[in-house]
Amino acid sequence: ISAIPLIPPIPLTPPIPPTPLIPTIPATPAISPTPPIPLYLYNPYTSIPPIPLIPAMPAIPAIPAIRPIPLYLSTFYP
């Protein structure tokens, strides 16, 4: 009876190939292009964590809005 259980454990070991895990490690360099995304998150305008492309658009109109502020200040001065 003891000989029967010994047979199953032997075949289980060969089917598990740890080699595929190694190739996945070199794929990490692809993350290098991701750094630009975090830069958008740092900006106060792009506080939203979602895709940076969406927040980038509203940031453009926000710039012109800042200009009107100084114009009003100039009117206050005589």
N, CA, C and O atoms as a Tinker XYZ file with bonds, in Angstrom:
   312  protein
     1  N      0.861000   -1.215000    0.000000    73     2
     2  CA     0.000000    0.000000    0.000000    64     1     3
     3  C      0.888000    1.253000    0.000000    63     2     4     5
     4  O      0.583000    2.227000   -0.688000    81     3
     5  N      1.976000    1.230000    0.765000    73     3     6
     6  CA     2.850000    2.395000    0.860000    64     5     7
     7  C      3.426000    2.763000   -0.511000    63     6     8     9
     8  O      3.693000    3.939000   -0.759000    81     7
     9  N      3.623000    1.793000   -1.404000    73     7    10
    10  CA     4.206000    2.056000   -2.721000    64     9    11
    11  C      3.247000    2.887000   -3.569000    63    10    12    13
    12  O      3.707000    3.679000   -4.392000    81    11
    13  N      1.947000    2.741000   -3.403000    73    11    14
    14  CA     0.957000    3.470000   -4.216000    64    13    15
    15  C      1.074000    4.994000   -3.977000    63    14    16    17
    16  O      1.185000    5.738000   -4.952000    81    15
    17  N      1.054000    5.483000   -2.731000    73    15    18
    18  CA     1.149000    6.934000   -2.477000    64    17    19
    19  C      2.458000    7.527000   -2.989000    63    18    20    21
    20  O      2.483000    8.693000   -3.382000    81    19
    21  N      3.510000    6.782000   -2.995000    73    19    22
    22  CA     4.799000    7.322000   -3.455000    64    21    23
    23  C      4.753000    7.671000   -4.941000    63    22    24    25
    24  O      5.450000    8.592000   -5.367000    81    23
    25  N      3.959000    6.969000   -5.738000    73    23    26
    26  CA     3.908000    7.222000   -7.187000    64    25    27
    27  C      3.349000    8.631000   -7.480000    63    26    28    29
    28  O      3.982000    9.372000   -8.233000    81    27
    29  N      2.204000    9.026000   -6.925000    73    27    30
    30  CA     1.609000   10.345000   -7.255000    64    29    31
    31  C      2.529000   11.529000   -6.951000    63    30    32    33
    32  O      2.655000   12.409000   -7.802000    81    31
    33  N      3.175000   11.599000   -5.794000    73    31    34
    34  CA     4.021000   12.756000   -5.471000    64    33    35
    35  C      5.150000   12.964000   -6.486000    63    34    36    37
    36  O      5.515000   14.107000   -6.757000    81    35
    37  N      5.699000   11.913000   -7.040000    73    35    38
    38  CA     6.827000   12.051000   -7.981000    64    37    39
    39  C      6.403000   12.851000   -9.226000    63    38    40    41
    40  O      7.089000   13.812000   -9.572000    81    39
    41  N      5.289000   12.492000   -9.924000    73    39    42
    42  CA     4.875000   13.200000  -11.140000    64    41    43
    43  C      4.490000   14.663000  -10.877000    63    42    44    45
    44  O      4.613000   15.494000  -11.777000    81    43
    45  N      4.043000   14.982000   -9.703000    73    43    46
    46  CA     3.609000   16.357000   -9.404000    64    45    47
    47  C      4.796000   17.334000   -9.468000    63    46    48    49
    48  O      4.632000   18.477000   -9.894000    81    47
    49  N      5.972000   16.894000   -9.052000    73    47    50
    50  CA     7.124000   17.801000   -9.016000    64    49    51
    51  C      7.581000   18.246000  -10.422000    63    50    52    53
    52  O      7.832000   19.438000  -10.603000    81    51
    53  N      7.701000   17.357000  -11.421000    73    51    54
    54  CA     8.207000   17.767000  -12.734000    64    53    55
    55  C      7.307000   18.767000  -13.470000    63    54    56    57
    56  O      7.833000   19.681000  -14.105000    81    55
    57  N      5.971000   18.637000  -13.415000    73    55    58
    58  CA     5.076000   19.547000  -14.159000    64    57    59
    59  C      5.241000   21.015000  -13.762000    63    58    60    61
    60  O      4.886000   21.892000  -14.550000    81    59
    61  N      5.762000   21.314000  -12.579000    73    59    62
    62  CA     5.850000   22.717000  -12.121000    64    61    63
    63  C      7.165000   23.342000  -12.639000    63    62    64    65
    64  O      8.217000   23.117000  -12.042000    81    63
    65  N      7.123000   24.119000  -13.738000    73    63    66
    66  CA     8.356000   24.725000  -14.271000    64    65    67
    67  C      8.564000   26.140000  -13.731000    63    66    68    69
    68  O      7.840000   27.050000  -14.136000    81    67
    69  N      9.515000   26.353000  -12.844000    73    67    70
    70  CA     9.755000   27.694000  -12.291000    64    69    71
    71  C     10.449000   28.625000  -13.285000    63    70    72    73
    72  O     10.605000   29.813000  -13.002000    81    71
    73  N     10.861000   28.117000  -14.424000    73    71    74
    74  CA    11.578000   28.931000  -15.418000    64    73    75
    75  C     10.761000   30.137000  -15.897000    63    74    76    77
    76  O     11.339000   31.213000  -16.047000    81    75
    77  N      9.430000   30.017000  -16.150000    73    75    78
    78  CA     8.634000   31.154000  -16.658000    64    77    79
    79  C      8.679000   32.372000  -15.738000    63    78    80    81
    80  O      8.539000   33.504000  -16.199000    81    79
    81  N      8.872000   32.143000  -14.447000    73    79    82
    82  CA     8.910000   33.267000  -13.503000    64    81    83
    83  C     10.121000   34.170000  -13.770000    63    82    84    85
    84  O     10.037000   35.383000  -13.581000    81    83
    85  N     11.220000   33.601000  -14.197000    73    83    86
    86  CA    12.444000   34.382000  -14.449000    64    85    87
    87  C     12.213000   35.419000  -15.576000    63    86    88    89
    88  O     12.540000   36.594000  -15.402000    81    87
    89  N     11.652000   34.992000  -16.730000    73    87    90
    90  CA    11.447000   35.940000  -17.842000    64    89    91
    91  C     10.565000   37.124000  -17.451000    63    90    92    93
    92  O     10.725000   38.219000  -17.991000    81    91
    93  N      9.646000   36.916000  -16.529000    73    91    94
    94  CA     8.745000   37.998000  -16.132000    64    93    95
    95  C      9.508000   39.128000  -15.428000    63    94    96    97
    96  O      9.112000   40.289000  -15.529000    81    95
    97  N     10.583000   38.809000  -14.727000    73    95    98
    98  CA    11.363000   39.823000  -14.002000    64    97    99
    99  C     11.922000   40.888000  -14.973000    63    98   100   101
   100  O     11.788000   42.082000  -14.705000    81    99
   101  N     12.550000   40.473000  -16.105000    73    99   102
   102  CA    13.090000   41.454000  -17.057000    64   101   103
   103  C     12.006000   42.381000  -17.616000    63   102   104   105
   104  O     12.312000   43.480000  -18.080000    81   103
   105  N     10.762000   41.951000  -17.574000    73   103   106
   106  CA     9.668000   42.786000  -18.086000    64   105   107
   107  C      9.502000   44.057000  -17.237000    63   106   108   109
   108  O      8.918000   45.034000  -17.707000    81   107
   109  N      9.999000   44.056000  -16.014000    73   107   110
   110  CA     9.868000   45.206000  -15.118000    64   109   111
   111  C     10.363000   46.522000  -15.746000    63   110   112   113
   112  O      9.747000   47.563000  -15.517000    81   111
   113  N     11.454000   46.510000  -16.527000    73   111   114
   114  CA    11.941000   47.758000  -17.145000    64   113   115
   115  C     10.842000   48.537000  -17.879000    63   114   116   117
   116  O     10.939000   49.754000  -18.038000    81   115
   117  N      9.800000   47.829000  -18.322000    73   115   118
   118  CA     8.700000   48.510000  -19.019000    64   117   119
   119  C      8.044000   49.556000  -18.112000    63   118   120   121
   120  O      7.398000   50.479000  -18.609000    81   119
   121  N      8.199000   49.424000  -16.799000    73   119   122
   122  CA     7.601000   50.385000  -15.850000    64   121   123
   123  C      8.284000   51.758000  -15.957000    63   122   124   125
   124  O      7.714000   52.767000  -15.541000    81   123
   125  N      9.482000   51.796000  -16.504000    73   123   126
   126  CA    10.235000   53.045000  -16.611000    64   125   127
   127  C      9.403000   54.182000  -17.236000    63   126   128   129
   128  O      9.480000   55.309000  -16.746000    81   127
   129  N      8.612000   53.935000  -18.295000    73   127   130
   130  CA     7.791000   55.008000  -18.881000    64   129   131
   131  C      6.682000   55.495000  -17.952000    63   130   132   133
   132  O      6.144000   56.583000  -18.156000    81   131
   133  N      6.333000   54.710000  -16.941000    73   131   134
   134  CA     5.242000   55.096000  -16.038000    64   133   135
   135  C      5.577000   56.334000  -15.183000    63   134   136   137
   136  O      4.655000   57.085000  -14.861000    81   135
   137  N      6.829000   56.588000  -14.799000    73   135   138
   138  CA     7.163000   57.744000  -13.959000    64   137   139
   139  C      6.451000   59.041000  -14.341000    63   138   140   141
   140  O      6.032000   59.770000  -13.442000    81   139
   141  N      6.291000   59.372000  -15.633000    73   139   142
   142  CA     5.595000   60.608000  -16.014000    64   141   143
   143  C      4.186000   60.702000  -15.430000    63   142   144   145
   144  O      3.719000   61.802000  -15.135000    81   143
   145  N      3.500000   59.568000  -15.258000    73   143   146
   146  CA     2.134000   59.604000  -14.721000    64   145   147
   147  C      2.123000   60.195000  -13.306000    63   146   148   149
   148  O      1.326000   61.093000  -13.034000    81   147
   149  N      2.989000   59.715000  -12.393000    73   147   150
   150  CA     3.023000   60.263000  -11.025000    64   149   151
   151  C      3.218000   61.780000  -11.011000    63   150   152   153
   152  O      2.707000   62.454000  -10.116000    81   151
   153  N      3.938000   62.319000  -11.970000    73   151   154
   154  CA     4.183000   63.762000  -12.007000    64   153   155
   155  C      2.849000   64.514000  -12.059000    63   154   156   157
   156  O      2.678000   65.527000  -11.380000    81   155
   157  N      1.902000   64.013000  -12.872000    73   155   158
   158  CA     0.599000   64.678000  -12.949000    64   157   159
   159  C     -0.113000   64.647000  -11.595000    63   158   160   161
   160  O     -0.728000   65.630000  -11.184000    81   159
   161  N     -0.020000   63.504000  -10.908000    73   159   162
   162  CA    -0.686000   63.375000   -9.609000    64   161   163
   163  C     -0.156000   64.419000   -8.628000    63   162   164   165
   164  O     -0.913000   64.921000   -7.797000    81   163
   165  N      1.132000   64.753000   -8.713000    73   163   166
   166  CA     1.705000   65.733000   -7.794000    64   165   167
   167  C      1.064000   67.110000   -7.987000    63   166   168   169
   168  O      0.909000   67.858000   -7.022000    81   167
   169  N      0.692000   67.449000   -9.217000    73   167   170
   170  CA     0.117000   68.777000   -9.476000    64   169   171
   171  C     -1.197000   68.935000   -8.698000    63   170   172   173
   172  O     -1.979000   67.985000   -8.653000    81   171
   173  N     -1.466000   70.072000   -8.097000    73   171   174
   174  CA    -2.718000   70.276000   -7.342000    64   173   175
   175  C     -3.939000   70.182000   -8.249000    63   174   176   177
   176  O     -4.990000   69.706000   -7.821000    81   175
   177  N     -3.811000   70.637000   -9.514000    73   175   178
   178  CA    -4.947000   70.595000  -10.442000    64   177   179
   179  C     -5.346000   69.146000  -10.733000    63   178   180   181
   180  O     -6.530000   68.838000  -10.868000    81   179
   181  N     -4.346000   68.254000  -10.830000    73   179   182
   182  CA    -4.624000   66.854000  -11.167000    64   181   183
   183  C     -4.687000   66.017000   -9.896000    63   182   184   185
   184  O     -4.070000   64.955000   -9.825000    81   183
   185  N     -5.420000   66.480000   -8.899000    73   183   186
   186  CA    -5.518000   65.730000   -7.642000    64   185   187
   187  C     -6.253000   64.408000   -7.858000    63   186   188   189
   188  O     -6.128000   63.485000   -7.053000    81   187
   189  N     -7.034000   64.318000   -8.968000    73   187   190
   190  CA    -7.793000   63.083000   -9.220000    64   189   191
   191  C     -6.817000   61.957000   -9.565000    63   190   192   193
   192  O     -5.967000   62.137000  -10.437000    81   191
   193  N     -6.917000   60.795000   -8.901000    73   191   194
   194  CA    -6.007000   59.673000   -9.170000    64   193   195
   195  C     -6.232000   58.979000  -10.522000    63   194   196   197
   196  O     -5.306000   58.331000  -11.010000    81   195
   197  N     -7.425000   59.080000  -11.159000    73   195   198
   198  CA    -7.698000   58.392000  -12.432000    64   197   199
   199  C     -6.697000   58.726000  -13.524000    63   198   200   201
   200  O     -5.646000   59.311000  -13.263000    81   199
   201  N     -7.042000   58.340000  -14.771000    73   199   202
   202  CA    -6.119000   58.549000  -15.906000    64   201   203
   203  C     -5.650000   60.006000  -15.913000    63   202   204   205
   204  O     -6.473000   60.916000  -15.808000    81   203
   205  N     -4.328000   60.241000  -16.036000    73   203   206
   206  CA    -3.805000   61.613000  -16.043000    64   205   207
   207  C     -4.256000   62.405000  -17.262000    63   206   208   209
   208  O     -4.284000   63.635000  -17.213000    81   207
   209  N     -4.614000   61.725000  -18.367000    73   207   210
   210  CA    -5.011000   62.430000  -19.594000    64   209   211
   211  C     -6.244000   63.299000  -19.330000    63   210   212   213
   212  O     -6.326000   64.422000  -19.828000    81   211
   213  N     -7.202000   62.788000  -18.550000    73   211   214
   214  CA    -8.435000   63.555000  -18.284000    64   213   215
   215  C     -8.116000   64.834000  -17.486000    63   214   216   217
   216  O     -8.524000   65.919000  -17.898000    81   215
   217  N     -7.393000   64.731000  -16.352000    73   215   218
   218  CA    -7.080000   65.935000  -15.573000    64   217   219
   219  C     -6.221000   66.935000  -16.332000    63   218   220   221
   220  O     -6.306000   68.138000  -16.086000    81   219
   221  N     -5.394000   66.448000  -17.253000    73   219   222
   222  CA    -4.508000   67.349000  -17.987000    64   221   223
   223  C     -5.328000   68.357000  -18.795000    63   222   224   225
   224  O     -4.931000   69.517000  -18.910000    81   223
   225  N     -6.461000   67.934000  -19.353000    73   223   226
   226  CA    -7.279000   68.833000  -20.175000    64   225   227
   227  C     -7.800000   70.021000  -19.337000    63   226   228   229
   228  O     -7.590000   71.170000  -19.726000    81   227
   229  N     -8.464000   69.774000  -18.215000    73   227   230
   230  CA    -8.979000   70.884000  -17.395000    64   229   231
   231  C     -7.870000   71.819000  -16.907000    63   230   232   233
   232  O     -8.108000   73.005000  -16.678000    81   231
   233  N     -6.668000   71.283000  -16.750000    73   231   234
   234  CA    -5.564000   72.104000  -16.266000    64   233   235
   235  C     -5.273000   73.237000  -17.254000    63   234   236   237
   236  O     -4.871000   74.322000  -16.834000    81   235
   237  N     -5.470000   73.006000  -18.573000    73   235   238
   238  CA    -5.188000   74.043000  -19.580000    64   237   239
   239  C     -6.118000   75.259000  -19.365000    63   238   240   241
   240  O     -5.633000   76.386000  -19.268000    81   239
   241  N     -7.442000   75.043000  -19.291000    73   239   242
   242  CA    -8.363000   76.178000  -19.071000    64   241   243
   243  C     -8.133000   76.879000  -17.735000    63   242   244   245
   244  O     -8.401000   78.072000  -17.598000    81   243
   245  N     -7.639000   76.133000  -16.758000    73   243   246
   246  CA    -7.411000   76.716000  -15.432000    64   245   247
   247  C     -6.362000   77.828000  -15.513000    63   246   248   249
   248  O     -6.432000   78.791000  -14.750000    81   247
   249  N     -5.395000   77.711000  -16.422000    73   247   250
   250  CA    -4.334000   78.724000  -16.553000    64   249   251
   251  C     -4.948000   80.096000  -16.920000    63   250   252   253
   252  O     -4.646000   81.091000  -16.261000    81   251
   253  N     -5.801000   80.162000  -17.955000    73   251   254
   254  CA    -6.416000   81.455000  -18.325000    64   253   255
   255  C     -7.232000   82.051000  -17.175000    63   254   256   257
   256  O     -7.290000   83.271000  -17.021000    81   255
   257  N     -7.859000   81.194000  -16.370000    73   255   258
   258  CA    -8.674000   81.687000  -15.262000    64   257   259
   259  C     -7.813000   82.479000  -14.279000    63   258   260   261
   260  O     -8.292000   83.429000  -13.658000    81   259
   261  N     -6.552000   82.094000  -14.137000    73   259   262
   262  CA    -5.662000   82.786000  -13.200000    64   261   263
   263  C     -5.389000   84.215000  -13.711000    63   262   264   265
   264  O     -5.275000   85.139000  -12.906000    81   263
   265  N     -5.286000   84.403000  -15.007000    73   263   266
   266  CA    -4.978000   85.727000  -15.573000    64   265   267
   267  C     -6.028000   86.772000  -15.186000    63   266   268   269
   268  O     -5.666000   87.876000  -14.780000    81   267
   269  N     -7.317000   86.449000  -15.302000    73   267   270
   270  CA    -8.365000   87.429000  -14.938000    64   269   271
   271  C     -8.212000   87.960000  -13.516000    63   270   272   273
   272  O     -8.572000   89.105000  -13.243000    81   271
   273  N     -7.691000   87.153000  -12.623000    73   271   274
   274  CA    -7.549000   87.581000  -11.217000    64   273   275
   275  C     -6.679000   88.844000  -11.137000    63   274   276   277
   276  O     -7.114000   89.832000  -10.546000    81   275
   277  N     -5.470000   88.848000  -11.707000    73   275   278
   278  CA    -4.637000   90.049000  -11.640000    64   277   279
   279  C     -5.309000   91.251000  -12.313000    63   278   280   281
   280  O     -5.123000   92.388000  -11.880000    81   279
   281  N     -6.085000   91.002000  -13.365000    73   279   282
   282  CA    -6.761000   92.109000  -14.047000    64   281   283
   283  C     -7.704000   92.828000  -13.072000    63   282   284   285
   284  O     -7.764000   94.058000  -13.048000    81   283
   285  N     -8.432000   92.051000  -12.275000    73   283   286
   286  CA    -9.330000   92.674000  -11.300000    64   285   287
   287  C     -8.552000   93.498000  -10.273000    63   286   288   289
   288  O     -8.976000   94.592000   -9.899000    81   287
   289  N     -7.449000   92.987000   -9.832000    73   287   290
   290  CA    -6.632000   93.701000   -8.852000    64   289   291
   291  C     -6.190000   95.052000   -9.431000    63   290   292   293
   292  O     -6.177000   96.063000   -8.729000    81   291
   293  N     -5.828000   95.054000  -10.720000    73   291   294
   294  CA    -5.372000   96.301000  -11.338000    64   293   295
   295  C     -6.496000   97.340000  -11.334000    63   294   296   297
   296  O     -6.236000   98.532000  -11.171000    81   295
   297  N     -7.755000   96.889000  -11.514000    73   295   298
   298  CA    -8.885000   97.830000  -11.540000    64   297   299
   299  C     -9.055000   98.490000  -10.168000    63   298   300   301
   300  O     -9.416000   99.665000  -10.094000    81   299
   301  N     -8.803000   97.757000   -9.090000    73   299   302
   302  CA    -8.955000   98.326000   -7.748000    64   301   303
   303  C     -8.007000   99.505000   -7.544000    63   302   304   305
   304  O     -8.355000  100.493000   -6.898000    81   303
   305  N     -6.794000   99.384000   -8.109000    73   303   306
   306  CA    -5.836000  100.485000   -7.945000    64   305   307
   307  C     -6.257000  101.696000   -8.787000    63   306   308   309
   308  O     -6.693000  101.507000   -9.922000    81   307
   309  N     -6.148000  102.911000   -8.289000    73   307   310
   310  CA    -6.592000  104.094000   -9.033000    64   309   311
   311  C     -5.678000  104.400000  -10.225000    63   310   312
   312  O     -5.914000  105.364000  -10.953000    81   311
